């Protein structure tokens, strides 16, 4: 494991519920997920801390869910909710640190032993410096979870920055320079703010689902688009763009490129 701190609850505004299926819906906008988390939090806040009561609440929340999972293989846990009164931190409402001692995680979609031992691929695929940059730049539950679990997006952004600079772009330097961190924040925030994406497309970042509902990586059909590959394309796909024409692809590339150049401009000449 290359990351030295816990990515799920690193603090300083960041927390993640991606492995609990938080984003596994066609509409995974901040507003939609906030409503779902608030409903789950409210239901469990009035539930006795017993396996019987939590199991019943979990079944009720699952049965009343307003949308199916985008990828059926990824389980969506009804025990995920807000851990604080301000609704700024997400986590497991069945965890003993939340319930006051009783471990109710078995009432969710995974056994408590699975939750205790699972580490997502980001623990091994991101460097410590890259992960700390994401934590600093994405200090809110929604954006942090989207970015920290998308290793190709983080790596792709940093690679584009290095090409723009013509040299290394240290994540530690980006994190320690306030003007650089602000522009990195805007770059990473494209995961939420990038315009012109197809709201009807059944994709999550660079993944679509195959005929059996399994996640499958997306690629661009350059022949059909009448264009060639470009360095920005990995990030374009990670942002969830599904361009059907060359102008659409070029516009998405330009958006990424402009944000990368804004980060580069914060470095001394």
N, C-alpha and C positions, 0 to 999 in steps of 0.2 A: 504494500500500500504506500503510495507516494505522498498522500495528503496526511498531515500530522494532526489535524483537528477533525471534529465530527461535523460532517457536512449537513446533517439533517437539522441540527439545532446549534449553529455556530454563534448565535447572538448578534448584537449590534444591529438589530432590525431584520436579520435574515433568518428564515426558517423554510423548511421544504416538506411537502406532502406528496411529492410526485410518485413515490413507490406505493402509496396508498390509492393510486388511481385518480388523484385530484384533477388532472388535466385530460382524462380519458373520455372526453365528450366532444361531439362535433362542435358545439358552442362551448369553448373553453375560455370565454372572455372573462375579464376580472369581475364584471357585474354578475354574470351567471354563476361563477364559482363562489362569489361572496354570498349570494342568496342560498346556495346549497349548504355552504359551511355554517351559515347562520341558523338554518333550519335544523341541521344536525346538532349544533351546539345547544340550541334551545331545548330540543327534545331530550337530550341526555342530561341537561342541567336539572331536570325535574325527575330523573330516573334514579331510584335507589341503587346503591353500589353493590348489587348482587348479580351473579351470573344469570339468574333467571330473568331479572328485570332488564339487564343490559341486552341479553339475547333477544328478548321480545322487542325492545326498542330498535335493535339492529335490523331485525326482520321487517318491522314496520317501515323504517326509513328506506330499506331496499325496495320493498313492494311499492312504495309511493314515489319512487324516483321518477322525475319528469322526463327523462331521456335515457335511451340505451347507451351502453358503453360503445365508444368508437371502435376499440379493439377488444373483442370479447376475451382474449387471452390475458389481458391486463385486468386484474381484479380491482374493484372499486370498494373501498372500505367505508362503511357508514359510521365508524367511530372517529373519523377525522373531523376536527372542528377547530374553533378558535380557543386558544389557551388563556387569553387575557381579556379583560373587560373592554379594552379598546379595539379588539379584533385586529390586532397587528401581528399576531404570531399563530401559526398553525401547528397542529400536532395531534397526537393520539389521546382521545378523551378516556380511553380505557387503561392508560399507562398508570402504574402504581404511584408515580410521582405526581400525577394529576388527581387521582381518586383519593389520595391520602393513605395509600398502602395496599389496597386491594388490586390485584392484577386481573383486569377484565379483558385483556387483549384477545383471549380465545373466543370472545363473543363476536369478533370481527371476521374478516375473510381469511385471515392468516392465524396460525398458531402463534402464541407468544414467543416460543422458541425461535420461530422464523423471524419475527420482528426483531428479536434481540441480537441475532447473528447476521442478518442481511446487511450487506453494503453494496450500493449501486456501483456500476462501472466507473463512475466519475471518481471514486476513491482511488482507483488504480490508474486511470487514464489522464487525469489532470495532475500537474505538478502542484506542490504546495503554494508556490507563488501565484500560479494561475487561479487556484481556488480562492486565495485571499483577495485577489483583485476582484473576482466576481462578488465575493461577500461585501467588499467595500463599495463597489459600484452599484450593486443591486440590493440595497438595504430595505427590501420590503418582501413580504411573503410571496406575492404573486410573481413578480419579475425574477426574484432569486431562484425560485423553483424551476422556472422556464429555462433559465440560462445555465445554472449549475449542472443540470442533467443533460445539456446538449454540448457534449465535448467537441464535436466537429464545428459547432458555431463559434465557441470560444477560441479554439485553435485557428479556425479560418480567419476570424477578425484579427488576431495577433499576427498571422502570416501576412495578411494584406498590409498591415501597418508596417511590418518589417520591409516589405517590398517598397512601400511608399517612402520610408526613411532611408532605404539603401543600407540597412544595418540592423542590429538587434534592437528589439523593443522590450526592455525588461519589465515584466509585470510589477515588480517591486517599485521601479521608478515611476510607472504610471500611477500606482496607488499612493505614492508619497507626494506627488506633485498635484496640488488641488486643481489647477487649471486642466491638467491632463485627465484627472479622475472625472471631472465634470463632463468632458467630451466622451470618455469611455462609457460613462453612464448613459449618455444619449445614444451612443452606438449600440450598446447592449439592449437598451430600451426599445429598439426597433422590433424586438420579439413581440412587443405589445402594440407599438404605435405605427409600424410600417403600413402605409396606405395602399389601396389598390389590389389587395389580395381577394381571391374568390371566396366569398362567405359560404358558398354552396359546395365547395370542394371538400370531400371527406378525407382530408389529410391532416397530419400533425407534424409540423416542421417538414423535414425531408422524408417523412414516412407516409405511405398510403397503405390500404389493406388489400390483400389479395382476395381471391374468390372465396376463401375459407375464413376471412376475417383476420388473418395473420398480418402483422406489420411487415412491410417490405420497403426497402429504400427506393426513393424516386430518383430518376435521372431526367435529363433534358434531351429531347429528340431534336438535335441540331439540324438534321436534314429537313425535318418537317418545318422547323422554324426558319430555315434558310439562313443560318448563321453558324458561327464557330464558337467553341468554348472560350471562356474568359476566366481570369483568376477569381472574380467575384462570385462565380456561379455556385460554389458550395454554400456560401453564406446566403445567397438568394434562395436556394432550396430550403435551407434551415429556417428561413423566415416564413416559409409556407407559401411562397409564390408558386402559381401554376400557370406560367405564361403560355398563351396559345398563339402569340404572334411575336415577331422579332421586336417591334416597338415596345411591347410590354416587357420583354426581357431586358431590353436596353434601358428602360426607365428604372427597373429594379436594380440593375447593376449601377446605374448612376447614383441612386439613392445610397447604396452601400458605399460606393467610392467617395461620395461627398462627406459622409460621416467619418470614414477612415482618414481622409485628408484633414478634417477638422481636428482629429486627435494628433496627427503628425504636426500640425501647425503650432501645437503647444510646446514643441521641442525647440531648443535653440538651433539656429542655423549652423 
